[in-house]
Amino acid sequence: MGPSRLRVYYGPETELDSHGSDQSEHRHTVELRWGEILPVLADAIRYRRSWLRDFDDDRLTISTDLYEVLMAYRDFRRPTA
């Protein structure tokens, strides 16, 4: 008898929602509120967790108004010369 090989089961190839629609394109995304993620990110940034660098090249979609607020805050926080 040869060595046994273990395989990881990742679930079905496609997932169907309650209406029978294919949900496979949404498999790698999660929708959540900012209030759920901000405390976790703030803590990770504060303590310089190394896993944050794993996501440096990931893309993030935010609303235009949030982008404008972030850019205004960034410009406001810059030290004056």
DSSP file (Angstrom, degrees, kcal/mol; ACC not computed):
  #  RESIDUE AA STRUCTURE BP1 BP2  ACC     N-H-->O    O-->H-N    N-H-->O    O-->H-N    TCO  KAPPA ALPHA  PHI   PSI    X-CA   Y-CA   Z-CA
    1    1 A M              0   0    0      0, 0.0     3,-0.1     0, 0.0     0, 0.0   0.000 360.0 360.0 360.0 129.0    0.0    0.0    0.0
    2    2 A G        -     0   0    0      1,-0.2     2,-0.1     0, 0.0     0, 0.0  -0.211 360.0 -69.8 -79.7 173.5    1.4    3.4   -1.0
    3    3 A P        -     0   0    0      0, 0.0     2,-0.2     0, 0.0    -1,-0.2  -0.373  54.0-116.9 -64.5 141.2    1.4    6.5    1.0
    4    4 A S        -     0   0    0     -3,-0.1     2,-0.5    -2,-0.1     0, 0.0  -0.537  24.0-146.0 -79.2 146.8   -2.0    8.1    1.5
    5    5 A R        -     0   0    0     -2,-0.2     2,-0.3     2,-0.0    -1,-0.0  -0.951   6.0-145.8-116.3 130.2   -2.6   11.5    0.0
    6    6 A L        -     0   0    0     -2,-0.5     2,-0.4     2,-0.0     0, 0.0  -0.728  12.0-161.5 -93.3 142.4   -4.9   14.0    1.7
    7    7 A R        -     0   0    0     -2,-0.3     2,-0.5     2,-0.0    -2,-0.0  -0.941  16.4-127.3-121.4 147.2   -7.0   16.4   -0.4
    8    8 A V        -     0   0    0     -2,-0.4     2,-0.6     2,-0.0    -2,-0.0  -0.811  18.9-140.9 -93.4 129.3   -8.6   19.6    0.7
    9    9 A Y        -     0   0    0     -2,-0.5    -2,-0.0     1,-0.1     0, 0.0  -0.812  18.4-178.0 -91.9 122.2  -12.3   19.9   -0.1
   10   10 A Y        -     0   0    0     -2,-0.6    -1,-0.1     1,-0.4    -2,-0.0   0.292  45.2-108.7-101.9   7.6  -13.2   23.5   -1.1
   11   11 A G        -     0   0    0      4,-0.0    -1,-0.4     0, 0.0     4,-0.0  -0.367  62.9 -20.8  93.3-176.4  -16.9   22.9   -1.6
   12   12 A P        -     0   0    0      0, 0.0     3,-0.0     0, 0.0    -3,-0.0  -0.263  59.9-119.9 -66.7 154.3  -19.0   22.7   -4.8
   13   13 A E  S    S+     0   0    0      1,-0.1     2,-0.4     2,-0.0     0, 0.0   0.887  98.6  23.4 -61.7 -40.6  -17.6   24.3   -7.9
   14   14 A T  S    S-     0   0    0      9,-0.0     2,-0.4    11,-0.0    -1,-0.1  -0.945  73.3-146.3-126.8 150.0  -20.6   26.7   -8.1
   15   15 A E        -     0   0    0     -2,-0.4     8,-3.6    -4,-0.0     2,-0.4  -0.932   9.6-150.1-115.1 139.7  -23.0   27.9   -5.5
   16   16 A L  B     -A   22   0A   0     -2,-0.4     6,-0.2     6,-0.2     2,-0.0  -0.900  10.1-141.0-109.5 136.5  -26.6   28.6   -6.1
   17   17 A D    >   -     0   0    0      4,-2.1     3,-2.1    -2,-0.4     6,-0.0  -0.151  44.7 -80.9 -81.1-173.4  -28.5   31.2   -4.1
   18   18 A S  T 3  S+     0   0    0      1,-0.3    -1,-0.1     2,-0.1    -2,-0.0   0.688 132.5  52.9 -65.3 -17.1  -32.1   30.7   -3.0
   19   19 A H  T 3  S-     0   0    0      2,-0.1    -1,-0.3     0, 0.0    -3,-0.0   0.361 120.2-106.7 -97.3   4.3  -33.4   31.6   -6.5
   20   20 A G  S <  S+     0   0    0     -3,-2.1     2,-0.2     1,-0.3    -2,-0.1   0.610  71.5 145.4  82.2  12.6  -31.1   29.1   -8.2
   21   21 A S        -     0   0    0      1,-0.1    -4,-2.1     2,-0.0     2,-0.4  -0.590  57.2-106.3 -85.7 147.0  -28.7   31.7   -9.6
   22   22 A D  B     -A   16   0A   0     -2,-0.2    -6,-0.2    -6,-0.2     3,-0.2  -0.573  33.1-178.0 -72.2 124.7  -25.0   31.0   -9.9
   23   23 A Q    >   +     0   0    0     -8,-3.6     3,-1.3    -2,-0.4     4,-0.2   0.184  47.9 111.9-107.4  14.8  -23.1   32.8   -7.2
   24   24 A S  G >  S+     0   0    0     -9,-0.3     3,-1.2     1,-0.3     4,-0.2   0.809  71.9  58.8 -64.1 -30.3  -19.5   31.7   -8.2
   25   25 A E  G 3  S+     0   0    0      1,-0.2     3,-0.3    -3,-0.2    -1,-0.3   0.732 106.9  48.9 -71.5 -18.5  -18.5   35.2   -9.3
   26   26 A H  G X  S+     0   0    0     -3,-1.3     3,-1.3     1,-0.2    -1,-0.2   0.294  81.4 103.1 -97.9   8.7  -19.2   36.5   -5.7
   27   27 A R  T <  S+     0   0    0     -3,-1.2    -1,-0.2     1,-0.3    -2,-0.1   0.780  81.5  43.3 -64.9 -30.0  -17.3   33.8   -4.0
   28   28 A H  T 3  S+     0   0    0     -3,-0.3     2,-0.3    -4,-0.2    -1,-0.3   0.107 103.3  77.0-108.0  21.7  -14.2   35.9   -3.2
   29   29 A T    <   -     0   0    0     -3,-1.3     2,-0.4     2,-0.0    -3,-0.0  -0.936  53.5-166.0-129.4 154.6  -15.9   39.0   -2.0
   30   30 A V        -     0   0    0     -2,-0.3     2,-0.5     2,-0.0    -3,-0.0  -0.998  12.9-145.3-137.7 133.3  -17.7   40.0    1.2
   31   31 A E        +     0   0    0     -2,-0.4     2,-0.3     0, 0.0    -2,-0.0  -0.873  34.2 150.4-100.9 130.8  -19.9   43.0    1.7
   32   32 A L        -     0   0    0     -2,-0.5     2,-0.2     0, 0.0    -2,-0.0  -0.938  44.3 -94.3-150.2 170.8  -19.7   44.7    5.1
   33   33 A R    >>  -     0   0    0     -2,-0.3     3,-1.5     1,-0.1     4,-0.9  -0.612  31.9-120.5 -89.6 150.9  -20.1   48.0    6.8
   34   34 A W  H >> S+     0   0    0      1,-0.3     4,-2.9    -2,-0.2     3,-0.6   0.862 111.7  64.3 -57.1 -36.6  -17.1   50.3    7.6
   35   35 A G  H 34 S+     0   0    0      1,-0.2    -1,-0.3     2,-0.2     0, 0.0   0.733  99.7  53.3 -61.9 -21.9  -18.0   50.1   11.3
   36   36 A E  H <4 S+     0   0    0     -3,-1.5     4,-0.3     2,-0.1    -1,-0.2   0.821 119.4  30.2 -80.0 -32.2  -17.2   46.4   11.2
   37   37 A I  H <X S+     0   0    0     -4,-0.9     4,-2.6    -3,-0.6     3,-0.3   0.770 101.9  74.2-101.5 -30.3  -13.8   46.6    9.7
   38   38 A L  H  X S+     0   0    0     -4,-2.9     4,-3.0     1,-0.2     5,-0.2   0.890  95.5  50.4 -58.2 -45.0  -12.4   50.0   10.9
   39   39 A P  H  > S+     0   0    0      0, 0.0     4,-2.0     0, 0.0    -1,-0.2   0.898 113.1  47.6 -61.0 -37.3  -11.6   49.0   14.5
   40   40 A V  H  > S+     0   0    0     -4,-0.3     4,-2.3    -3,-0.3    -2,-0.2   0.935 114.7  45.0 -67.7 -46.1   -9.8   45.9   13.3
   41   41 A L  H  X S+     0   0    0     -4,-2.6     4,-2.7     2,-0.2     5,-0.2   0.911 111.5  53.0 -64.6 -42.3   -7.8   47.8   10.7
   42   42 A A  H  X S+     0   0    0     -4,-3.0     4,-2.6    -5,-0.2    -1,-0.2   0.914 111.0  47.0 -59.7 -43.0   -7.0   50.6   13.2
   43   43 A D  H  X S+     0   0    0     -4,-2.0     4,-2.2    -5,-0.2    -1,-0.2   0.916 112.3  49.6 -64.2 -43.8   -5.7   48.1   15.7
   44   44 A A  H  <>S+     0   0    0     -4,-2.3     5,-2.5     1,-0.2    -2,-0.2   0.886 113.8  45.8 -64.5 -38.5   -3.6   46.3   13.0
   45   45 A I  H ><5S+     0   0    0     -4,-2.7     3,-1.3     3,-0.2    -2,-0.2   0.923 110.5  53.5 -68.8 -44.0   -2.1   49.6   11.9
   46   46 A R  H 3<5S+     0   0    0     -4,-2.6    -2,-0.2     1,-0.3    -1,-0.2   0.894 116.4  37.8 -57.9 -41.6   -1.4   50.8   15.4
   47   47 A Y  T 3<5S-     0   0    0     -4,-2.2    -1,-0.3    -5,-0.2    -2,-0.2   0.258 108.8-124.0 -97.7  12.3    0.5   47.6   16.2
   48   48 A R  T < 5 -     0   0    0     -3,-1.3     2,-0.2     1,-0.2    -3,-0.2   0.896  32.2-161.3  49.3  53.8    2.1   47.4   12.8
   49   49 A R    > < -     0   0    0     -5,-2.5     3,-1.4     1,-0.1     4,-0.3  -0.477  15.3-139.3 -67.6 131.2    0.9   43.9   12.0
   50   50 A S  G >  S+     0   0    0      1,-0.3     3,-1.3    -2,-0.2     4,-0.4   0.766  94.4  71.8 -66.1 -26.9    3.0   42.4    9.2
   51   51 A W  G >  S+     0   0    0      1,-0.3     3,-1.0     2,-0.2     4,-0.3   0.706  81.5  74.1 -65.8 -17.7    0.0   40.8    7.5
   52   52 A L  G X  S+     0   0    0     -3,-1.4     3,-1.7     1,-0.2    -1,-0.3   0.869  87.7  61.0 -61.2 -35.0   -1.2   44.2    6.4
   53   53 A R  G X  S+     0   0    0     -3,-1.3     3,-1.5    -4,-0.3     4,-0.3   0.747  88.1  72.7 -65.1 -22.1    1.6   44.2    3.8
   54   54 A D  G <  S+     0   0    0     -3,-1.0    -1,-0.3    -4,-0.4     3,-0.2   0.730 101.2  44.7 -62.0 -20.1    0.1   41.1    2.2
   55   55 A F  G X  S+     0   0    0     -3,-1.7     3,-1.3    -4,-0.3    -1,-0.3   0.237  76.1 111.3-110.2  11.9   -2.7   43.4    0.9
   56   56 A D  T <  S+     0   0    0     -3,-1.5    -1,-0.2     1,-0.3    -2,-0.1   0.822  85.0  41.1 -56.5 -34.1   -0.7   46.3   -0.4
   57   57 A D  T 3  S+     0   0    0     -4,-0.3    -1,-0.3    -3,-0.2     2,-0.1   0.423  88.7 114.6 -97.2   0.6   -1.5   45.6   -4.0
   58   58 A D    <   -     0   0    0     -3,-1.3     2,-0.3     1,-0.1    -3,-0.0  -0.428  65.4-123.9 -71.4 147.6   -5.2   44.7   -3.5
   59   59 A R        -     0   0    0     -2,-0.1     2,-0.4     2,-0.0    -1,-0.1  -0.673  23.5-165.2 -91.7 146.7   -7.7   47.0   -5.1
   60   60 A L        -     0   0    0     -2,-0.3     2,-0.5     2,-0.0     0, 0.0  -0.999   9.2-149.9-134.3 132.7  -10.4   48.7   -3.1
   61   61 A T        +     0   0    0     -2,-0.4     2,-0.3     0, 0.0    -2,-0.0  -0.915  24.7 168.9-105.3 124.6  -13.6   50.4   -4.3
   62   62 A I        -     0   0    0     -2,-0.5     2,-0.1     1,-0.0    -2,-0.0  -0.862  38.8 -90.5-128.4 164.1  -14.9   53.2   -2.2
   63   63 A S     >  -     0   0    0     -2,-0.3     4,-2.2     1,-0.1     5,-0.1  -0.355  34.3-117.4 -72.3 155.9  -17.6   55.9   -2.7
   64   64 A T  H  > S+     0   0    0      1,-0.2     4,-2.5     2,-0.2     5,-0.2   0.884 113.8  53.5 -61.7 -40.4  -16.6   59.2   -4.2
   65   65 A D  H  > S+     0   0    0      1,-0.2     4,-2.1     2,-0.2    -1,-0.2   0.885 108.6  48.7 -66.8 -37.0  -17.7   61.1   -1.1
   66   66 A L  H  > S+     0   0    0      2,-0.2     4,-2.6     1,-0.2    -1,-0.2   0.920 110.6  51.9 -65.3 -41.9  -15.5   58.9    1.1
   67   67 A Y  H  X S+     0   0    0     -4,-2.2     4,-2.5     1,-0.2    -2,-0.2   0.928 109.9  49.0 -58.7 -45.9  -12.6   59.4   -1.3
   68   68 A E  H  X S+     0   0    0     -4,-2.5     4,-2.3     1,-0.2    -1,-0.2   0.895 111.4  49.1 -62.9 -40.4  -13.0   63.2   -1.2
   69   69 A V  H  X S+     0   0    0     -4,-2.1     4,-2.5     2,-0.2    -1,-0.2   0.920 111.7  49.2 -64.6 -43.4  -13.2   63.2    2.7
   70   70 A L  H  X S+     0   0    0     -4,-2.6     4,-2.5     2,-0.2    -2,-0.2   0.903 112.3  47.5 -63.3 -41.7  -10.0   61.1    2.9
   71   71 A M  H  X S+     0   0    0     -4,-2.5     4,-2.4     2,-0.2    -1,-0.2   0.892 112.3  49.5 -68.3 -38.7   -8.1   63.3    0.5
   72   72 A A  H  X S+     0   0    0     -4,-2.3     4,-2.3    -5,-0.2    -2,-0.2   0.913 112.4  48.3 -64.4 -42.2   -9.2   66.5    2.3
   73   73 A Y  H  X S+     0   0    0     -4,-2.5     4,-2.2     2,-0.2    -2,-0.2   0.916 110.6  51.3 -63.4 -43.7   -8.1   64.9    5.6
   74   74 A R  H  X S+     0   0    0     -4,-2.5     4,-0.7     1,-0.2    -2,-0.2   0.931 112.8  45.2 -58.7 -46.4   -4.8   63.9    4.1
   75   75 A D  H >< S+     0   0    0     -4,-2.4     3,-0.5     1,-0.2    -1,-0.2   0.867 112.3  51.8 -67.4 -35.8   -4.2   67.4    2.9
   76   76 A F  H 3< S+     0   0    0     -4,-2.3    -1,-0.2     1,-0.2    -2,-0.2   0.861 108.9  50.9 -66.4 -36.5   -5.3   68.9    6.2
   77   77 A R  H 3< S+     0   0    0     -4,-2.2    -1,-0.2    -5,-0.2    -2,-0.2   0.573  83.9 110.4 -81.2 -10.0   -2.9   66.7    8.1
   78   78 A R  S << S-     0   0    0     -4,-0.7     2,-0.2    -3,-0.5    -3,-0.0  -0.429  76.0-115.2 -67.6 136.8    0.2   67.5    6.0
   79   79 A P        -     0   0    0      0, 0.0     2,-0.2     0, 0.0    -1,-0.1  -0.492  31.3-119.2 -69.8 141.4    2.7   69.6    7.9
   80   80 A T              0   0    0     -2,-0.2    -3,-0.0     1,-0.1     0, 0.0  -0.555 360.0 360.0 -82.2 147.4    3.2   73.1    6.4
   81   81 A A              0   0    0     -2,-0.2    -1,-0.1     0, 0.0     0, 0.0   0.448 360.0 360.0 -87.5 360.0    6.6   74.1    5.1
